[in-house]
Amino acid sequence: MTNLLEMRFGNRAGGAPLILVVDDEFSYREALSLGLAAEGFEVVTAADAAEALVAFSSRTPDLVLLDVMLPDRSGLEVCKEIKATSNVPVVMVSARSEEVDVVVGLELGAADYIAKPYRLRELTARIRAVLRRASSEETSERRDRVLRVGPVSLDPERREVRVHDDRVDLSRKEFDLLLLLMSRSSMVVTREECLDALWWGQDLLDSRTLDAHVKRLRRKIEADPAEPRHLITVRGVGFRFQS
């Protein structure tokens, strides 16, 4: 596996991506389960659309290998339902290879389409390619959510702050204060807004607590805390974070 896949699926047992195989043929499901397991994947199976949707909700797979022809509903309908609420990639599988099936499947959000019969090596290569692409897209989306102002970057999901690429450890309140200020970069955030955001519902009679947090934050992110360039005090009003 590539580093991207290891990063994304490290939460699985052994770091193995979980594949949901949906097909009404028992022999096919069993053979594919064994083959994919031998290739390093974890596998859960479903025999029809109803089972597939239950398994998808309960197990949250990393990829769905979905047959077009199912006994209760079309696999294309299942794909549409999955993609309506999830970014999990779907690879459509069918003994039919009509162009209309391929086009409709891709228009519904399928990541790939493979026709039976196929070799296990080809299938696993396609699965890994789809997973790598999904992982790369996920990483790009997460990076887009990172706040960057001057030398400071803040990742809200990981609750991670870096200054000139060096990680900085902040307390919970320090992080929340910095997030508030950076999310409104170059704008003045009043002292009252800071107090409400950090100590909402608490009787904080002494606002010097806020000043203490600002002071500690400057020590961690400013090159010269005595002459701050980024976390600026707007006297009598509040604070502004600037590049």
C-alpha positions, 0 to 999 in steps of 0.5 A: 500500500502507498503512504496515502492509503496507510494514512487514510486507513490506519484506523482499520485493523491492520490498516486494511481498507474495508470493501463492501462487496454487493452481488447476488451470487453466493459463489462470486461473493465468497471467491471475491472475499477470499481473493480481496482478503489475500490482497490485504483488504477487509471485506464485508458482503451483501446479497441485495440492495437492502442488505447493502444499504444496511451494511453501508450504514453500519460498517462505513466501508472505504469502497463499495464494489457494487453489481448493477444487476441486483434482485430487489433494486438496480445497483444504479439506484443503490449507487445514487442513494449512497452518493447522495449522502457520502463521498465513499467511492463506488465501483460498479460491476456488471456482466453487461457492458452496454455504454449506457450502463457505464455512462449512467453509473458515472453520472450518478457518481461512480468512481469506476466501472468494470465489466465481468469477467475480469481478473482479480489482479485487474480488479485490485489494481482498479480498487487501489487506484480509486482509493488513492484518488479518493485519499488524495482528494480528501487530503486536498479538501482538508488542506483547503480548510486549514487557516493560514495568516502570515506564518501561522497555520491552523487546522481546525479538525486536527486542532493543530497550529504551526508557525513557520511549519513548526508545531506549537502546543496550545491549551484548549482556550488558547486554540479556541481564541486563535481560531476565532481571531484567524477566522476573522483575519484582519477584522477587529474582534471585540473583547466581548465577542472573545469572552462570549466565545471562550467563556459562554455561560460563565460569570467571568467578572475579571476580563484580565483572564482574557488578557492572560490568554492573549499574552500566553498566545503571543509568547507562542506565535510571535517572534517578539511578544513584546512587539507583536506583528500578528496578534494586535491589540486594538485599544479599548475595543479588542483584538485583530489578527493580521499577516 
